[in-house]
Amino acid sequence: MEQRTNVTEFVLLGLTQSLQGQKILFVVFLFIYIVTVVGNLVIVVTVVVSPTLGAPMYFFLGYLSFMDAVYSTTVTPNMIIDLVHAKKTISFEACMSQLFIEHLFGGAEILLLVVMAYDRYVAICKPLHYLTIMNQRVCILLLLLAWLGGFLHSVVHLFFALNLPFCGPNVIDHFICDMYPLLKLACTDTYFIGLSVVANDGVICVAIFVLLLISYGVILHSLKNLSQEGKRKALSTCGSHITVVVLFFVPCIFMYVRPPSTLPIDKSLAVFYTIITPMLNPLIYTLRNGEMKSAMKKLWTRNRK
């Protein structure tokens, strides 16, 4: 593919130009990143080594935590490094790589949340057939479909980004490479590409968000047929899932369901869904899940012996 640009690197303005502010953000985001990676990897290890967490729900939760760890790693380390460097640049190739990986894992995670909602639907609404329907083969197939969907979503963005002509301006008023900031720098009419971003991000986010809300609505409605203990357990699990769905989708919808443009609030929203949400996910799932907390305690006790 021919690269129609004379720009070899981009300058990222980051979150603030204040040196004092940058020092504070460096400490804050370094702490958040460590908590994110450690928290998510602890969940992955716990799911892998704990025989009590063999249910499909934990299989998907382990992969969600893996995705969160990698998703955060595509963004946070570069931003932390830029906070202590005077020259905040990223090469054209690194920018395109970040764009691709960011949307690959983000897209796959969105679809994995759909898979997890389906898993909860089958577990609660069809408990007698749960293990038959959600067998290992089906779980792996659903996971592969989530990865495939994320890949196709990301490839579309990468295709348009690589074909954008950049004639000179290379200052991105952001801390990451994303489509809207890149469209702002392109020296061509980006109306059609902007619409493709709205369709590929905004419309898909809204459609999946509505689908998930309907799914959990059906699940919660069906709880009347369960025992009191079953209701409590199902509400705890679904509450965790719904919380994660809202935290992930609401900022994304605000970002992409609008005419292609960049707003001052975009950077704050991007911080929320690329850095804060991956940190909160393991806390949400562990604090509201008794089986996960019990498995972690057993793993910790076993390692101390």
Salt bridges, closest charged atoms under 4 A:
ASP119 OD2 - ARG120 NH2 2.93
ASP173 OD1 - LYS267 NZ 2.99
ASP178 OD1 - HIS103 NE2 2.91
ASP201 OD1 - HIS103 ND1 3.88
ASP201 OD1 - HIS153 NE2 3.31
ASP201 OD2 - HIS157 NE2 2.68
GLU229 OE2 - ARG232 NH2 2.74
ASP266 OD2 - ARG258 NH2 2.49
GLU291 OE2 - LYS233 NZ 3.03
